C-alpha cells in the first residue's frame, strides 16, 4: 500500500497486488471484493479484466490495482509514486522480523 496523500487528488492510498496468471488476478480481485463487502463497502467503480492483465477497484480514498506480473512491471506505479510512504500490509519479509 502506498500513501499518496499530497501527491495526487485521485486517492489517499494505492494498494498494488500481482498475480501470476489471469485466474490468479481474478482470484485476488474477487477476494478483495468479498472481504471489503463483508466490512460493508462496495467499490464505486471497477474496471479491467484478468485477460487484459489488470483489474482496478475504486473505493474512493483507496484504489486497489491487481495486475498480472508483466503489466505491473510495465506500468511501474511504484516508480511513478517514488518517495511516497509505503505501508506494509502483509506478513513481515523474511529476515526483517
DSSP file (Angstrom, degrees, kcal/mol; ACC not computed):
  #  RESIDUE AA STRUCTURE BP1 BP2  ACC     N-H-->O    O-->H-N    N-H-->O    O-->H-N    TCO  KAPPA ALPHA  PHI   PSI    X-CA   Y-CA   Z-CA
    1    1 A X              0   0    0      0, 0.0    86,-3.4     0, 0.0     2,-0.5   0.000 360.0 360.0 360.0 135.6    0.0    0.0    0.0
    2    2 A X  E     -AB  14  86A   0     12,-3.1    12,-2.2    84,-0.2     2,-0.9  -0.953 360.0-137.7-116.1 129.5    1.3    3.4   -0.9
    3    3 A X  E     +AB  13  85A   0     82,-3.0    82,-0.5    -2,-0.5    10,-0.2  -0.768  29.7 169.6 -85.2 104.4    0.3    6.6    0.9
    4    4 A X    >>  +     0   0    0      8,-2.1     3,-2.3    -2,-0.9     4,-1.2   0.196  22.1 138.3-105.5  14.8   -0.2    9.1   -2.0
    5    5 A X  T 34 S+     0   0    0      7,-0.8     7,-0.1     1,-0.3     4,-0.1  -0.390  76.8  18.8 -59.4 135.5   -1.8   11.9    0.0
    6    6 A X  T 34 S+     0   0    0      2,-0.5    -1,-0.3    -2,-0.1     3,-0.1   0.302 116.4  72.7  84.8  -9.7   -0.4   15.1   -1.2
    7    7 A X  T <4 S+     0   0    0     -3,-2.3     2,-0.3     1,-0.3    -2,-0.2   0.647 107.8   7.2-106.3 -22.1    0.9   13.6   -4.4
    8    8 A X     <  -     0   0    0     -4,-1.2    -2,-0.5     3,-0.3    -1,-0.3  -0.983  53.5-140.0-155.1 157.0   -2.4   13.1   -6.2
    9    9 A X  S    S+     0   0    0     -2,-0.3     3,-0.1     1,-0.1    -4,-0.1   0.468  88.7  82.3 -97.6  -3.3   -6.1   14.0   -5.8
   10   10 A X  S    S-     0   0    0      1,-0.2     2,-0.3    -6,-0.1    -1,-0.1   0.799 106.8 -21.9 -74.1 -27.0   -7.4   10.7   -7.1
   11   11 A X        -     0   0    0     -7,-0.2    -3,-0.3    -3,-0.1    50,-0.2  -0.979  45.7-125.7-168.6 168.3   -7.0    8.8   -3.8
   12   12 A X  S    S+     0   0    0     49,-2.2    -8,-2.1    -2,-0.3    -7,-0.8   0.746  95.6  25.6 -92.9 -32.7   -5.2    8.8   -0.5
   13   13 A X  E     -Ac   3  62A   0     48,-2.1    50,-2.3   -10,-0.2     2,-0.4  -0.982  59.5-157.9-136.6 143.9   -3.9    5.2   -0.8
   14   14 A X  E     -Ac   2  63A   0    -12,-2.2   -12,-3.1    -2,-0.4     2,-0.5  -0.988   9.9-159.0-117.0 130.1   -3.0    2.8   -3.6
   15   15 A X  E     - c   0  64A   0     48,-2.8    50,-3.4    -2,-0.4     2,-0.5  -0.948  10.8-164.1-107.4 125.7   -2.9   -0.9   -3.0
   16   16 A X  E     + c   0  65A   0     -2,-0.5     2,-0.3    48,-0.2    50,-0.2  -0.935  13.3 168.5-115.4 130.8   -0.8   -2.8   -5.5
   17   17 A X  E     - c   0  66A   0     48,-2.3    50,-2.9    -2,-0.5     2,-0.4  -0.969  16.7-150.4-138.2 153.2   -1.1   -6.6   -5.9
   18   18 A X  E     - c   0  67A   0     -2,-0.3     2,-0.3    48,-0.2    50,-0.2  -0.963   5.1-165.4-128.1 143.3    0.2   -9.0   -8.5
   19   19 A X  E     - c   0  68A   0     48,-2.7    50,-2.1    -2,-0.4     3,-0.1  -0.821  20.6-139.4-117.7 163.8   -0.9  -12.3   -9.8
   20   20 A X  S    S+     0   0    0     -2,-0.3     2,-0.3    48,-0.2    48,-0.1   0.454  83.8  16.5-102.8  -2.2    0.9  -14.9  -11.9
   21   21 A X  S  > S-     0   0    0      1,-0.1     4,-2.5    48,-0.0     5,-0.2  -0.962  84.8 -98.2-156.7 167.9   -1.9  -15.8  -14.3
   22   22 A X  H  > S+     0   0    0     -2,-0.3     4,-2.3     1,-0.2     5,-0.2   0.916 125.1  50.7 -57.5 -43.0   -5.3  -14.5  -15.4
   23   23 A X  H  > S+     0   0    0      1,-0.2     4,-2.4     2,-0.2    -1,-0.2   0.892 109.6  50.0 -62.6 -40.4   -7.0  -16.8  -12.9
   24   24 A X  H  > S+     0   0    0      2,-0.2     4,-2.5     1,-0.2    -1,-0.2   0.908 109.3  51.1 -65.7 -43.1   -4.8  -15.6  -10.1
   25   25 A X  H  X S+     0   0    0     -4,-2.5     4,-2.3     1,-0.2    -2,-0.2   0.927 112.2  47.3 -58.9 -46.1   -5.5  -11.9  -10.9
   26   26 A X  H  X S+     0   0    0     -4,-2.3     4,-2.9     1,-0.2     5,-0.2   0.910 111.3  51.0 -62.8 -42.9   -9.3  -12.7  -10.9
   27   27 A X  H  X S+     0   0    0     -4,-2.4     4,-2.3     2,-0.2    -2,-0.2   0.901 110.3  48.6 -64.4 -41.0   -9.0  -14.6   -7.6
   28   28 A X  H  X S+     0   0    0     -4,-2.5     4,-2.3     2,-0.2    -1,-0.2   0.953 114.3  45.6 -62.9 -48.7   -7.1  -11.8   -5.9
   29   29 A X  H  X S+     0   0    0     -4,-2.3     4,-2.8     1,-0.2    -2,-0.2   0.916 113.1  49.9 -62.1 -43.4   -9.7   -9.2   -7.1
   30   30 A X  H  X S+     0   0    0     -4,-2.9     4,-2.6     1,-0.2    -1,-0.2   0.890 110.0  51.7 -62.2 -38.4  -12.6  -11.4   -6.1
   31   31 A X  H  X S+     0   0    0     -4,-2.3     4,-2.7    -5,-0.2     5,-0.2   0.906 110.5  47.5 -64.3 -42.4  -11.0  -11.9   -2.6
   32   32 A X  H  X S+     0   0    0     -4,-2.3     4,-2.6     2,-0.2     5,-0.3   0.950 112.7  49.3 -62.6 -48.9  -10.6   -8.1   -2.2
   33   33 A X  H  X S+     0   0    0     -4,-2.8     4,-2.1     1,-0.2    -2,-0.2   0.923 114.1  45.9 -55.3 -46.5  -14.2   -7.5   -3.3
   34   34 A X  H  X S+     0   0    0     -4,-2.6     4,-2.2     2,-0.2    -2,-0.2   0.945 113.8  46.7 -63.6 -50.4  -15.5  -10.2   -0.9
   35   35 A X  H  X S+     0   0    0     -4,-2.7     4,-0.7     1,-0.2    -2,-0.2   0.896 115.8  44.1 -63.3 -41.3  -13.5   -9.1    2.1
   36   36 A X  H  <>S+     0   0    0     -4,-2.6     5,-2.1    -5,-0.2     3,-0.5   0.857 110.6  55.0 -74.4 -33.2  -14.3   -5.4    1.8
   37   37 A X  H ><5S+     0   0    0     -4,-2.1     3,-1.8    -5,-0.3    -2,-0.2   0.890 102.3  58.1 -62.5 -38.0  -18.0   -6.2    1.1
   38   38 A X  H 3<5S+     0   0    0     -4,-2.2    -1,-0.2     1,-0.3    -2,-0.2   0.787 103.5  53.1 -60.8 -26.7  -18.0   -8.2    4.4
   39   39 A X  T 3<5S-     0   0    0     -4,-0.7    -1,-0.3    -3,-0.5    -2,-0.2   0.437 128.8-101.0 -87.6  -1.0  -17.0   -4.9    6.0
   40   40 A X  T < 5S+     0   0    0     -3,-1.8     2,-0.4     1,-0.3    -3,-0.2   0.627  83.1 115.0  96.9  15.3  -19.9   -3.1    4.4
   41   41 A X      < -     0   0    0     -5,-2.1     2,-0.3    -8,-0.1    -1,-0.3  -0.925  40.2-167.5-122.5 145.5  -18.3   -1.4    1.4
   42   42 A X        -     0   0    0     -2,-0.4     2,-0.1    -5,-0.1    -9,-0.0  -0.918  35.1 -99.6-120.8 151.7  -18.7   -1.8   -2.3
   43   43 A X        -     0   0    0     -2,-0.3    16,-0.2     1,-0.1     3,-0.1  -0.410  17.3-141.4 -69.7 148.2  -16.4   -0.2   -4.9
   44   44 A X  S    S+     0   0    0     14,-3.1     2,-0.3     1,-0.3    15,-0.2   0.793  86.9   5.6 -73.7 -29.3  -17.6    2.9   -6.6
   45   45 A X  E     -D   58   0A   0     13,-1.1    13,-3.0     2,-0.0     2,-0.4  -0.994  60.5-164.0-154.7 148.4  -16.1    1.7   -9.8
   46   46 A X  E     +D   57   0A   0     -2,-0.3     2,-0.3    11,-0.2    11,-0.2  -0.998  17.9 171.2-133.8 137.8  -14.5   -1.5  -11.2
   47   47 A X  E     +D   56   0A   0      9,-2.2     9,-2.6    -2,-0.4    -2,-0.0  -0.956  33.4  37.2-144.1 161.9  -12.5   -1.6  -14.4
   48   48 A X  E     -D   55   0A   0     -2,-0.3     2,-0.3     7,-0.2     7,-0.2  -0.036  60.5-119.5  85.9 169.3  -10.3   -4.0  -16.3
   49   49 A X  E >>> -D   54   0A   0      5,-0.7     5,-1.5     1,-0.1     3,-1.0  -0.971  22.7-111.8-143.8 156.0  -10.4   -7.8  -16.8
   50   50 A X  G >45S+     0   0    0     -2,-0.3     3,-1.1     1,-0.3   -25,-0.1   0.891 118.3  54.6 -57.7 -38.8   -8.0  -10.6  -15.9
   51   51 A X  G 345S+     0   0    0      1,-0.3    -1,-0.3     2,-0.1   -29,-0.1   0.715 104.0  55.6 -71.8 -16.6   -7.3  -11.3  -19.6
   52   52 A X  G <45S-     0   0    0     -3,-1.0    -1,-0.3     2,-0.2    -2,-0.2   0.607 119.0-115.9 -82.5 -13.5   -6.3   -7.6  -20.0
   53   53 A X  T <<5S+     0   0    0     -3,-1.1    15,-3.1    -4,-0.7     2,-0.3   0.498  82.3  58.8  94.7   4.4   -3.8   -8.2  -17.3
   54   54 A X  E   < -DE  49  67A   0     -5,-1.5    -5,-0.7    13,-0.3     2,-0.4  -0.989  50.3-166.3-161.3 153.6   -5.2   -5.8  -14.6
   55   55 A X  E     -DE  48  66A   0     11,-2.4    11,-3.2    -2,-0.3     2,-0.4  -0.991  12.5-160.3-138.1 136.6   -8.3   -5.0  -12.6
   56   56 A X  E     -DE  47  65A   0     -9,-2.6    -9,-2.2    -2,-0.4     2,-0.5  -0.977   1.6-164.7-121.0 135.1   -8.8   -1.8  -10.6
   57   57 A X  E     -DE  46  64A   0      7,-2.7     7,-2.9    -2,-0.4     2,-0.7  -0.977  10.3-153.5-119.1 118.4  -11.2   -1.4   -7.8
   58   58 A X  E     +DE  45  63A   0    -13,-3.0   -14,-3.1    -2,-0.5   -13,-1.1  -0.832  23.1 168.6-101.4 110.4  -12.0    2.2   -6.8
   59   59 A X        -     0   0    0      3,-2.6     2,-1.6    -2,-0.7     3,-0.4  -0.138  53.1-115.2-107.3  34.1  -13.1    2.6   -3.2
   60   60 A X  S    S+     0   0    0      1,-0.3    -1,-0.1   -15,-0.1   -48,-0.1  -0.510 107.5  30.6  69.3 -82.9  -12.8    6.5   -3.4
   61   61 A X  S    S+     0   0    0     -2,-1.6   -49,-2.2   -50,-0.2   -48,-2.1   0.634 127.0  46.2 -82.7 -11.0  -10.0    7.2   -0.9
   62   62 A X  E     -c   13   0A   0     -3,-0.4    -3,-2.6   -50,-0.2     2,-0.5  -0.996  66.9-166.5-132.0 129.0   -8.3    3.8   -1.7
   63   63 A X  E     -cE  14  58A   0    -50,-2.3   -48,-2.8    -2,-0.4     2,-0.6  -0.965   9.0-153.2-116.7 127.6   -7.7    2.3   -5.1
   64   64 A X  E     -cE  15  57A   0     -7,-2.9    -7,-2.7    -2,-0.5     2,-0.5  -0.884   7.8-167.5-103.6 121.3   -6.8   -1.3   -5.5
   65   65 A X  E     -cE  16  56A   0    -50,-3.4   -48,-2.3    -2,-0.6     2,-0.6  -0.941   2.5-171.9-107.9 122.0   -4.8   -2.3   -8.5
   66   66 A X  E     +cE  17  55A   0    -11,-3.2   -11,-2.4    -2,-0.5     2,-0.3  -0.959  17.0 179.5-114.9 113.8   -4.5   -6.0   -9.2
   67   67 A X  E     -cE  18  54A   0    -50,-2.9   -48,-2.7    -2,-0.6     2,-0.3  -0.774  35.8-117.0-111.8 152.2   -2.0   -6.6  -12.0
   68   68 A X  E >>  -c   19   0A   0    -15,-3.1     4,-2.4    -2,-0.3     3,-0.7  -0.667  47.9-107.3 -71.7 147.7   -0.6   -9.6  -13.8
   69   69 A X  H 3> S+     0   0    0    -50,-2.1     4,-2.1    -2,-0.3     5,-0.2   0.840 118.9  53.1 -51.8 -39.4    3.1   -9.5  -13.0
   70   70 A X  H 3> S+     0   0    0      1,-0.2     4,-1.8     2,-0.2    -1,-0.3   0.887 111.0  45.6 -67.9 -37.4    4.0   -8.4  -16.6
   71   71 A X  H <> S+     0   0    0     -3,-0.7     4,-3.0   -18,-0.2     5,-0.3   0.862 109.4  55.2 -72.6 -35.6    1.6   -5.4  -16.5
   72   72 A X  H  X S+     0   0    0     -4,-2.4     4,-2.2     1,-0.2     5,-0.3   0.924 110.4  46.0 -62.2 -41.9    2.7   -4.4  -13.0
   73   73 A X  H  < S+     0   0    0     -4,-2.1    -1,-0.2    -5,-0.2    -2,-0.2   0.904 114.1  49.4 -64.8 -40.7    6.3   -4.2  -14.3
   74   74 A X  H  < S+     0   0    0     -4,-1.8    -2,-0.2     1,-0.2    -1,-0.2   0.941 117.3  37.7 -65.1 -49.6    5.2   -2.3  -17.4
   75   75 A X  H  < S-     0   0    0     -4,-3.0    -1,-0.2    -5,-0.1     5,-0.2   0.810  84.6-169.5 -76.7 -29.9    3.0    0.3  -15.6
   76   76 A X    >X  +     0   0    0     -4,-2.2     4,-1.4    -5,-0.3     3,-0.9   0.860  11.7 175.1  45.1  56.0    5.5    0.6  -12.7
   77   77 A X  H 3> S+     0   0    0     -5,-0.3     4,-2.0     1,-0.3    -1,-0.1   0.788  73.7  66.8 -62.4 -27.4    3.3    2.6  -10.4
   78   78 A X  H 34 S+     0   0    0      1,-0.2    -1,-0.3     2,-0.2     6,-0.2   0.890 102.3  46.9 -60.4 -38.0    5.9    2.3   -7.7
   79   79 A X  H X4 S+     0   0    0     -3,-0.9     3,-1.5     1,-0.2    -1,-0.2   0.895 108.4  55.0 -69.2 -40.3    8.2    4.5   -9.8
   80   80 A X  H 3< S+     0   0    0     -4,-1.4    -2,-0.2     1,-0.3    -1,-0.2   0.869 116.9  36.5 -61.4 -36.2    5.5    7.0  -10.5
   81   81 A X  T >< S+     0   0    0     -4,-2.0     3,-2.3     3,-0.1    -1,-0.3  -0.046  84.2 156.8-107.9  30.5    4.9    7.5   -6.8
   82   82 A X  T <   +     0   0    0     -3,-1.5     3,-0.1     1,-0.3    -3,-0.1  -0.293  65.7  30.9 -54.8 136.2    8.6    7.1   -5.8
   83   83 A X  T 3  S+     0   0    0      1,-0.4    -1,-0.3    -5,-0.1     2,-0.2   0.183  88.7 123.3  96.0 -16.5    9.1    8.9   -2.5
   84   84 A X  S <  S-     0   0    0     -3,-2.3    -1,-0.4    -6,-0.2   -80,-0.1  -0.524  74.7 -96.9 -74.4 144.6    5.6    8.2   -1.2
   85   85 A X  E     -B    3   0A   0    -82,-0.5   -82,-3.0    -2,-0.2     2,-0.5  -0.390  35.3-142.6 -62.2 135.8    5.5    6.3    2.1
   86   86 A X  E     -B    2   0A   0    -84,-0.2     2,-0.6    -2,-0.1   -84,-0.2  -0.883   8.0-156.2-101.7 129.7    5.0    2.6    1.7
   87   87 A X        -     0   0    0    -86,-3.4     2,-0.4    -2,-0.5    -2,-0.0  -0.926  12.9-140.0-107.9 114.2    2.7    0.8    4.3
   88   88 A X        +     0   0    0     -2,-0.6     4,-0.1     1,-0.2   -86,-0.0  -0.595  27.6 169.7 -75.4 127.8    3.5   -2.9    4.6
   89   89 A X        +     0   0    0     -2,-0.4    -1,-0.2     2,-0.1     3,-0.1   0.536  52.6  68.5-115.2 -11.4    0.2   -4.8    4.9
   90   90 A X  S    S-     0   0    0      1,-0.2     3,-0.1     0, 0.0    -2,-0.0  -0.195  98.9 -57.7 -98.0-169.9    1.3   -8.4    4.6
   91   91 A X  S    S-     0   0    0      1,-0.1    -1,-0.2    -2,-0.1    -2,-0.1  -0.287  72.7 -83.3 -64.9 155.9    3.4  -10.7    6.7
   92   92 A X        -     0   0    0      1,-0.1    -1,-0.1    -3,-0.1     5,-0.1  -0.283  50.3-104.3 -62.0 146.9    6.9   -9.5    7.5
   93   93 A X    >   -     0   0    0      3,-0.2     3,-2.5     1,-0.1    -1,-0.1  -0.411  48.2 -86.2 -70.1 148.2    9.5  -10.2    4.9
   94   94 A X  T 3  S+     0   0    0      1,-0.3    -1,-0.1     2,-0.1    -3,-0.0  -0.299 116.4  17.2 -57.2 130.7   11.9  -13.0    5.6
   95   95 A X  T 3  S+     0   0    0     -3,-0.1    -1,-0.3     1,-0.0    -2,-0.1   0.293 109.0  83.4  90.1 -10.0   14.9  -11.7    7.7
   96   96 A X    <         0   0    0     -3,-2.5    -3,-0.2     1,-0.1    -2,-0.1   0.004 360.0 360.0-111.8  27.2   13.1   -8.5    8.7
   97   97 A X              0   0    0     -5,-0.1    -1,-0.1    -4,-0.0    -3,-0.1   0.468 360.0 360.0 -83.0 360.0   11.1   -9.9   11.7
